[in-house]
């Protein structure tokens, strides 16, 4: 029996990791949705996203139901991956709330497994287990789940160790997929994580000095960025149409980290690592990686606390928003260092120090697991909610002078006449109506204009006027019969981005299949 366990020790630890993850997800298995800062918004946004996707909009960019029914292009800018991943669960009929909860639960469990599999490439089973435990139960990680409800960030933290694991495996296909998913999972965290990923690749290349590995890493980055281009390029180029750059989303001084989000264990690990370096207990081959993660731990903790406020006055706050977001880097780096410390210690001290670290960590993790209350709203609360799901409506088009505060009385209005408007259909991506006019009239479609909306009258494309206080779609219709179709389409730049992404996806699949065929031969 013992021999069997020893032979399958890695599998045993993987099973143990899943079991140890249960307390982290337990409160998500209860009925209802935990009361969090952003959780409701994530479910509402997903429900509107699903409506648009079901109506044929792909990729989804404009969510018609939001902004009091006038529409809002939030999906064009903010991390869509969690919504695409939640869609199969919704198709299976488990509901919007449970679909989002399923994504969070999977993210937590997979972050445990992926961090172990990554660290196992460097350290032994016990050390990797300790590092994985740190990754999952780092207080800020749980704070993201149960206090903030930031689905995108939690998903991003699951993908990050997967990317590092694939770097160690030198898998071009999965490095590419991991990079693309990381970008789609959360914009801001991707901007923090990808430079660290590149540094990790560079250090590996310095240690290995293999030209083939360099090309594989480079291709992985290129394909990853290429496959995510359908989202990133429009998000960058369309931002000029919004009030984002002129909107202060948050006051950074209110979002510094406290010791409760860090705990005491990371500081002990950092100090222990420094001692190991000075006493030359660390293998020279791993010293560069140790230095990277040690420096990253110190810098990320520093930038997350209030003593760094003088720096925050000069960095792009609108993009990072919250200083405590830097703790996402601390999660990664401290997990590596925790595994390193246990790995270096003599056998007699390993178990003792591992237990000590885990107890110290869990002392600060446990309070973050508590749920203040659960919300048991019916599905209709989310599927009919018309919030913009953003803090300051920061992605509102710049031509909207008066943001809608209530829903319109009817979808299409005859602004200067009495002729009746016959609304044929009003869908998330398309509005169809017809009218017979006795003279030329201005007709308003109560949808906020955003590039991509096009109007056709009697099957002929016509100009849209949107420079009014509400920034809505207005059409000048001629006397007589007017059959009107207003629909959301991809712009030229979005079509170009979609095409490039598709080419990279097809290219990656072809390269992978070709490699497998060559191996078989």
C-alpha atoms as one frame of an Amber mdcrd trajectory, in Angstrom:
protein
   0.000   0.000   0.000   2.781   2.408   0.992   4.703   1.528  -2.154   1.649
   2.305  -4.294   1.208   5.668  -2.575   4.875   6.510  -3.100   4.678   5.630
  -6.791   1.582   7.794  -7.221   2.591  10.531  -4.787   1.913  13.312  -7.282
  -1.633  12.058  -7.875  -2.162  11.752  -4.119  -1.128  15.368  -3.633  -3.393
  16.519  -6.490  -6.349  14.806  -4.803  -5.316  16.325  -1.481  -5.181  19.780
  -3.073  -8.740  19.443  -4.364  -9.900  18.365  -0.907  -8.037  21.218   0.763
  -9.729  23.642  -1.668 -13.173  22.735  -0.315 -13.184  25.315   2.541 -12.323
  28.026  -0.031 -15.403  27.204  -2.125 -17.774  25.958   0.586 -19.681  29.228
   0.989 -20.219  29.387  -2.768 -22.014  26.043  -2.629 -24.756  27.536  -0.454
 -28.052  28.807  -1.959 -28.033  32.447  -3.063 -25.199  34.789  -3.977 -22.811
  36.253  -1.384 -23.230  39.994  -0.831 -20.139  41.544  -2.449 -19.090  44.866
  -3.986 -19.286  43.808  -7.643 -20.963  40.390  -7.627 -24.432  41.582  -8.579
 -23.041  43.659 -11.411 -21.179  40.639 -12.794 -24.381  38.565 -12.864 -26.420
  41.414 -14.376 -23.787  42.046 -17.030 -23.613  38.346 -17.852 -27.392  38.083
 -18.206 -27.408  40.970 -20.705 -24.338  39.539 -22.452 -26.134  36.212 -22.834
 -29.159  37.949 -24.393 -26.948  39.649 -26.988 -24.999  36.467 -27.718 -28.201
  34.456 -28.096 -29.545  37.103 -30.504 -26.514  36.584 -32.759 -24.031  39.257
 -31.709 -20.545  37.732 -31.767 -18.180  38.845 -30.447 -20.474  40.554 -27.958
 -19.709  44.264 -27.520 -22.937  46.241 -27.018 -25.381  45.254 -24.261 -28.776
  46.669 -25.179 -30.684  46.098 -21.939 -28.211  48.042 -19.800 -28.258  51.807
 -19.277 -32.042  51.783 -18.752 -32.635  50.015 -22.033 -30.677  52.550 -24.094
 -27.681  50.225 -24.334 -24.082  50.381 -23.172 -20.871  49.183 -24.938 -19.267
  47.800 -21.754 -18.469  44.384 -23.293 -16.330  46.162 -25.888 -13.938  47.229
 -23.123 -14.127  45.039 -20.030 -12.817  41.465 -19.620 -15.373  39.252 -21.412
 -13.851  35.806 -20.749 -15.809  34.979 -17.595 -19.054  35.596 -19.516 -18.056
  33.355 -22.418 -17.067  30.627 -19.922 -20.325  31.039 -17.966 -22.401  30.662
 -21.146 -22.268  26.816 -21.351 -23.513  26.609 -17.752 -26.405  28.923 -18.603
 -27.182  26.851 -21.706 -27.434  23.828 -19.409 -30.106  25.743 -17.504 -28.472
  26.262 -14.095 -29.266  29.996 -14.090 -27.291  33.218 -14.242 -26.288  33.250
 -10.562 -25.150  29.648 -10.481 -23.312  30.050 -13.804 -21.195  32.855 -12.338
 -20.692  30.902  -9.115 -19.539  27.913 -11.198 -16.865  30.064 -12.875 -15.624
  31.288  -9.473 -15.581  27.777  -7.972 -13.681  26.361 -10.944 -11.265  29.296
 -10.805 -10.425  28.632  -7.154  -9.991  24.875  -7.584  -7.974  25.246 -10.782
  -5.758  27.926  -9.234  -4.835  25.339  -6.578  -4.136  22.612  -9.127  -2.281
  24.800 -11.633  -0.084  26.431  -8.988   0.873  22.967  -7.675   1.635  21.643
 -11.172   3.759  24.707 -11.915   5.703  24.573  -8.654   6.130  20.811  -8.964
   8.333  21.493 -11.993  10.778  23.181  -9.595  10.225  21.606  -6.171   9.154
  18.399  -4.416   5.538  17.419  -3.666   5.329  18.795  -0.129   6.953  22.107
  -1.046   4.675  22.497  -4.064   1.652  21.679  -1.904   2.604  24.444   0.555
   3.078  26.900  -2.321  -0.289  25.910  -3.797  -1.976  26.381  -0.420  -0.484
  29.870  -0.202  -1.753  30.658  -3.684  -5.335  29.624  -2.905  -5.613  30.893
   0.664  -3.698  34.133   0.361  -6.068  36.570   2.158  -6.365  38.956  -0.790
  -7.335  36.080  -3.108 -10.290  35.220  -0.856 -11.070  38.925  -0.379 -11.437
  39.113  -4.176 -14.020  36.334  -4.019 -16.085  37.010  -0.904 -15.810  40.764
  -0.382 -15.236  42.215  -3.848 -16.926  39.602  -6.033 -14.431  40.340  -8.786
 -15.030  37.369 -11.088 -12.569  38.594 -13.737  -9.714  38.915 -11.255 -10.369
  35.515  -9.671 -10.431  33.905 -13.123  -7.213  35.712 -14.055  -5.511  34.363
 -10.922  -6.453  30.832 -12.004  -4.985  31.285 -15.479  -1.691  32.819 -14.317
  -0.118  29.667 -12.781  -1.415  27.700 -15.775   0.731  29.924 -18.032   3.806
  29.392 -15.829   3.182  25.642 -15.836   3.033  25.612 -19.644   6.213  27.691
 -19.843   7.944  24.959 -17.858   6.384  22.331 -20.154   7.485  24.364 -23.198
   4.066  23.876 -24.797   3.602  26.409 -27.578  -0.115  25.620 -27.937  -1.003
  26.023 -24.261   1.299  28.997 -23.654  -0.528  30.758 -26.497  -3.974  29.816
 -25.170  -2.959  30.826 -21.632  -1.684  34.261 -22.719  -4.847  34.898 -24.759
  -7.101  33.826 -21.885  -5.145  35.964 -19.435  -5.706  39.056 -21.583  -9.409
  38.285 -21.974  -9.842  37.463 -18.269  -8.930  40.894 -16.882  -7.412  43.904
 -18.651  -5.613  45.478 -15.692  -4.198  42.276 -14.232  -2.964  41.166 -17.665
  -0.968  44.408 -17.832   0.618  43.505 -14.470   1.147  39.806 -15.154   2.516
  39.712 -18.695   5.768  41.652 -17.934   6.453  39.140 -15.129   5.726  36.247
 -17.486   8.211  37.680 -19.996  10.872  38.101 -17.272  10.268  34.502 -16.185
  10.745  33.367 -19.785  13.959  35.395 -20.104  15.430  33.865 -16.925  14.531
  30.364 -18.131  16.247  31.126 -21.438  19.383  32.376 -19.648  19.491  29.157
 -17.641  18.808  26.803 -20.560  20.366  28.691 -23.501  18.263  26.834 -26.069
  17.366  28.597 -29.319  14.342  26.338 -29.813  12.948  27.340 -26.406  13.369
  31.036 -27.248  11.397  30.617 -30.472   8.680  28.668 -28.662   8.287  31.371
 -26.005   8.286  34.137 -28.613   5.686  32.345 -30.733   3.578  31.733 -27.632
   3.491  35.443 -26.841   2.767  36.408 -30.451  -0.014  33.852 -30.861  -1.473
  34.749 -27.453  -1.661  38.434 -28.316  -2.872  37.625 -31.820  -5.751  35.407
 -30.685  -6.965  38.054 -28.220  -6.764  40.860 -30.780 -10.515  40.691 -31.502
 -10.975  42.182 -28.034  -7.835  44.227 -27.338  -7.583  46.277 -30.544 -11.206
  47.526 -30.578 -11.004  48.137 -26.801  -8.016  50.426 -27.349  -9.234  52.181
 -30.512 -12.880  52.569 -29.425 -11.927  54.086 -26.071 -11.670  57.547 -27.657
 -15.435  57.474 -28.209 -16.071  57.252 -24.452 -15.691  59.497 -21.409 -13.228
  57.041 -19.821 -10.146  59.294 -20.006 -12.048  62.164 -18.360 -13.620  60.089
 -15.614 -12.059  59.512 -12.211 -13.291  56.023 -11.408 -11.850  55.776  -7.894
  -9.847  57.616  -5.271  -6.709  55.489  -4.860  -6.195  56.703  -1.290  -9.278
  54.731  -0.224  -8.031  51.405  -1.570  -4.718  50.695   0.107  -4.194  47.284
   1.622  -4.236  46.531   5.333  -2.289  43.776   7.068  -5.491  41.708   7.010
  -5.187  41.261   3.235  -1.539  40.194   3.465  -1.085  38.360   6.734   2.066
  37.723   8.706   3.248  34.588   6.868   4.421  36.393   3.665   6.750  38.618
   5.696   8.199  35.585   7.475   8.752  33.891   4.107  10.470  36.969   2.676
  12.771  37.198   5.710  13.530  33.472   5.576  14.324  33.725   1.860  16.753
  36.572   2.519  18.472  34.499   5.214  18.754  31.555   2.836  20.312  33.788
   0.180  22.879  35.282   2.565  23.750  31.853   3.999  24.088  30.512   0.430
  21.545  27.751   0.950  19.928  28.374  -2.429  21.046  26.574  -5.556  22.870
  28.937  -7.929  20.715  27.693 -10.809  17.508  28.960  -9.180  18.979  32.153
  -7.715  17.823  34.394 -10.577  14.239  33.167 -10.270  14.395  33.546  -6.485
  15.650  37.121  -6.896  12.804  37.883  -9.324  10.094  36.633  -6.980  11.720
  38.103  -3.881  11.910  41.548  -5.481   8.377  41.144  -6.816   7.092  40.284
  -3.331   8.691  43.326  -1.736   7.701  45.778  -4.495   4.113  44.531  -4.833
   3.494  44.681  -1.075   5.022  48.163  -0.933   2.817  49.448  -3.778  -0.280
  48.008  -2.121   0.101  49.897   1.170  -0.331  53.572   2.009   3.402  54.377
   2.383   3.565  54.250  -1.437   0.979  57.028  -1.873   3.619  59.425  -3.246
   4.137  57.012  -6.148   0.409  56.566  -6.745   0.097  60.286  -7.317   2.185
  59.837 -10.477   1.108  56.492 -11.989  -1.986  55.955 -14.215  -4.533  55.429
 -11.443  -7.454  55.272 -13.888  -6.059  52.050 -15.319  -4.892  50.196 -12.181
  -7.579  51.857 -10.001  -6.851  50.080  -6.711  -3.446  49.832  -4.980  -4.407
  46.540  -3.364  -4.518  45.000  -6.869  -0.735  44.714  -6.663  -1.265  41.962
  -4.105  -2.213  39.762  -7.061   1.518  39.762  -7.848   2.290  39.025  -4.202
   0.106  35.913  -4.359   2.244  34.555  -7.183   5.640  35.507  -5.796   5.073
  34.498  -2.173   3.687  31.123  -3.271   6.906  30.461  -5.173   9.048  31.568
  -2.223   7.011  29.477   0.237   7.636  26.375  -1.881  11.310  27.292  -2.197
  11.822  27.705   1.563  10.211  24.327   2.377  12.178  22.668  -0.433  15.548
  23.953   0.841  15.010  23.044   4.491  16.394  19.771   5.928  13.893  16.894
   6.106  13.452  17.167   9.895  12.400  20.833   9.614  10.204  20.550   6.507
   7.029  19.303   8.177   7.318  21.670  11.142   7.875  24.777   8.992   5.189
  23.726   6.515   2.616  23.421   9.306   3.765  26.716  10.851   3.448  28.578
   7.525   0.018  27.127   6.807  -1.311  27.981  10.282   0.004  31.546  10.065
  -1.539  31.938   6.620  -4.921  30.479   7.580  -5.174  32.788  10.616  -5.592
  35.704   8.180  -7.373  33.704   5.461 -10.205  32.490   7.673 -11.843  35.920
   8.260 -11.939  36.461   4.485 -13.940  33.245   4.036 -16.839  34.576   6.046
 -19.917  35.757   4.143 -21.768  38.691   5.703 -25.056  37.691   4.058 -26.547
  35.900   1.060 -28.862  37.387  -1.534 -31.648  35.132  -2.742 -33.007  37.289
  -5.537 -35.017  35.545  -8.272 -33.375  35.168 -11.677 -35.653  37.935 -12.966
 -33.866  40.436 -10.711 -30.728  39.925 -12.797 -32.288  39.239 -16.195 -34.338
  42.469 -16.151 -31.916  44.768 -14.318 -30.850  47.795 -16.401 -27.818  49.072
 -14.464 -24.730  50.006 -16.503 -22.685  47.682 -14.184 -19.803  50.174 -14.028
 -18.829  52.554 -11.223 -19.086  55.915 -12.972 -20.577  54.995 -16.376 -17.017
  55.451 -17.618 -17.676  53.815 -20.992 -20.551  56.111 -21.891 -20.125  57.607
 -25.392 -18.844  61.189 -25.278 -21.870  62.522 -27.210 -24.276  61.477 -24.447
 -24.832  64.720 -22.529 -27.745  63.509 -20.395 -27.294  59.970 -19.130 -30.677
  58.172 -19.058 -32.129  57.875 -15.563 -35.222  55.885 -16.504 -36.482  53.675
 -19.298 -38.157  55.189 -22.352 -41.919  54.926 -22.784 -41.582  53.428 -26.266
 -38.628  52.171 -28.319 -39.250  54.421 -31.347 -40.613  57.995 -31.212 -41.983
  60.277 -33.914 -40.403  63.534 -32.724 -42.286  66.095 -34.835 -45.348  64.329
 -36.181 -48.433  62.347 -35.223 -48.081  59.406 -37.621 -48.046  56.022 -35.919
 -44.886  53.950 -35.637 -45.394  50.210 -36.016 -42.681  48.435 -34.006 -42.156
  45.080 -35.715 -39.329  43.768 -33.532 -36.978  45.013 -30.809 -34.039  42.675
 -30.164 -30.699  43.216 -28.416 -28.912  43.749 -31.732 -31.673  44.929 -34.034
 -34.790  47.117 -34.120 -37.321  46.812 -36.954 -40.210  49.224 -37.496 -42.277
  50.792 -40.263 -44.322  53.930 -40.679 -46.223  55.847 -43.344 -45.386  59.577
 -43.153 -47.343  62.447 -44.644 -44.171  64.540 -44.779 -40.472  64.318 -43.861
 -40.053  63.552 -40.135 -37.272  63.034 -37.567 -37.637  59.661 -35.881 -35.804
  58.699 -32.680 -34.749  55.138 -31.839 -34.134  55.050 -28.094 -30.739  53.416
 -28.335 -27.503  55.211 -27.486 -25.413  55.404 -30.631 -22.030  53.709 -30.731
 -19.908  52.909 -33.801 -21.341  49.745 -35.300 -24.973  50.840 -35.336 -26.288
  51.156 -38.894 -29.682  52.146 -40.254 -31.439  50.981 -43.449 -34.614  52.500
 -44.857 -36.341  50.478 -47.548 -33.130  48.409 -47.727 -30.942  51.477 -48.368
 -28.309  52.545 -45.836 -28.933  56.039 -44.396 -27.021  58.375 -42.129 -27.581
  58.386 -38.381 -27.747  61.640 -36.414 -26.709  61.165 -32.788 -25.583  64.645
 -31.750 -28.483  65.298 -29.425 -28.525  65.577 -25.638 -29.293  61.897 -25.181
 -26.863  60.725 -27.878 -29.569  58.469 -29.297 -30.041  57.237 -32.858 -32.112
  59.670 -34.917 -33.174  59.288 -38.544 -34.613  61.720 -41.072 -37.300  59.774
 -42.915 -38.945  60.830 -46.153 -42.645  61.166 -46.926 -44.337  57.885 -47.734
 -43.727  54.288 -46.670 -40.582  53.672 -44.600 -39.492  50.160 -43.655 -36.630
  50.669 -41.224 -33.974  48.326 -39.902 -31.474  49.533 -37.272 -28.867  46.930
 -36.365 -25.529  46.588 -34.642 -22.677  45.362 -36.843 -18.920  45.128 -36.643
 -16.946  48.174 -37.794 -14.065  47.782 -40.253 -11.458  47.781 -37.487 -13.425
  45.191 -35.506 -13.808  42.989 -38.578 -10.059  43.304 -39.166  -9.360  42.363
 -35.521 -11.730  39.393 -35.728 -10.041  38.189 -38.908  -6.539  38.456 -37.426
  -7.617  36.559 -34.302  -9.233  33.856 -36.416  -6.074  33.538 -38.522  -3.948
  33.121 -35.386  -6.355  30.515 -33.962  -6.340  28.503 -37.204  -2.558  28.918
 -37.523  -1.963  27.631 -33.988  -4.214  24.594 -34.551  -2.484  23.765 -37.853
   0.974  24.080 -36.275  -0.022  21.829 -33.370  -1.577  19.182 -35.630   1.453
  19.254 -37.924   3.762  18.762 -34.953   1.751  15.754 -33.751   1.788  14.184
 -37.221   5.561  14.616 -37.458   5.984  12.966 -34.053   3.911   9.975 -35.128
   5.960   9.563 -38.298
